[in-house]
Amino acid sequence: MQPTDKFALRKVFGAQRRERTAEHLELARSRIRRHILDRCTWSSVAAYMPMRTEPGSHELLDELHRRGTKVFVPSVLADNDLDWRPYPAGDALGVDAIAAVDVVLVPALAIARDGTRLGRGGGSYDRALKRVAADIEIVALLFDGELVDELPSDDWDMPVTAAVTPSGWRAVGESWRTLRG
């Protein structure tokens, strides 16, 4: 896919996600969950509550929590920043809580091989990811076909370090530490 404007790409990737069957979605989520759980040695994870068409899953969050991993999920504040709270329940911890986790699992519509992340366009995650230490992995959960060669990028876009698809875990980006450091 050739890079174009972000708005058009969001429409394309969003439409592809809406076309997935429930069976395809569950199989993809199951495989992604297995890849993450097989690697999990983290004591704390910032994750997200998945929307109906996203490859993340509540089962992933539940299993991380069941294994004793502290899981934090966001809520969007009035200024579009992200506050964090313990999963499955707990009081808000503040916007800086993301700075203390071992790994961050982020939503994305697509990721480029250089680590550029295409989100939904609100800027909430780009703002939150600036608070994450440079040595912490930022991992996008994707469907196969959403890891692409290039995506348009703006100065405020925060790169990711890995992408997990049903096919596996892939490191992305070489300059992510420089951009975040």
Salt bridges, closest charged atoms under 4 A:
GLU26 OE2 - ARG33 NH2 3.53
ASP38 OD1 - ARG34 NH1 3.25
GLU54 OE2 - ARG120 NH2 3.66
GLU63 OE2 - ARG66 NH2 2.55
GLU63 OE2 - ARG67 NE 3.01
ASP79 OD2 - ARG127 NH1 3.66
ASP81 OD2 - ARG131 NH2 2.58
ASP96 OD1 - ARG131 NE 3.41
ASP126 OD1 - ARG117 NH1 4.00
GLU146 OE1 - ARG17 NH2 2.75
GLU146 OE2 - ARG20 NH2 3.58
ASP149 OD1 - ARG113 NE 2.98
ASP154 OD2 - LYS6 NZ 2.74
ASP157 OD2 - LYS6 NZ 2.64
